[in-house]
Amino acid sequence: MSDPGFHFFANAPKPVAPFSHAVAADGWVQLAGQMPADPDDPTTPLADGIEAQTHKVMANLKFILEGAGVGLENVVSARVFLTHFEDDYRRMDAVYAGYFEDGKRPARTTVGVTALASEARIEIDMIARR
């Protein structure tokens, strides 16, 4: 078993807690949950609506995946956290599905939660395999 590699990307969204953007070991890459934050200016208000927030989260995840040397096609599992589950699930799902090829979508769990950092409506983390 190889030692884990801890990745922090200066141009990615600033973490809201003490964590790495991604940790890689033995061909696996675990991404920390990403929020719909603007990586260039963390003080920018979050986008309105679940569709816009989902697009922003996916853009942030893609940036981190690429920095770790993988892409969305390497993602084997994702977890989605929603603060307004009943209102947002179907609209988030429609946006999320567009990022993956039909028949090649990662395993996924979606969970309703009471709150997320920065008052976000959505957070997604992922596991990828090189």
Secondary structure, 3 states (H helix, E strand, C coil): CCCCEEECCCCCCCCCCCCCCEEEECCEEEEEEECCCCCCCCCCCCCCCHHHHHHHHHHHHHHHHHHCCCCHHHEEEEEEEECCHHHHHHHHHHHHHCCCCCCCCCEEEEEECCCCHHHCCEEEEEEEEC
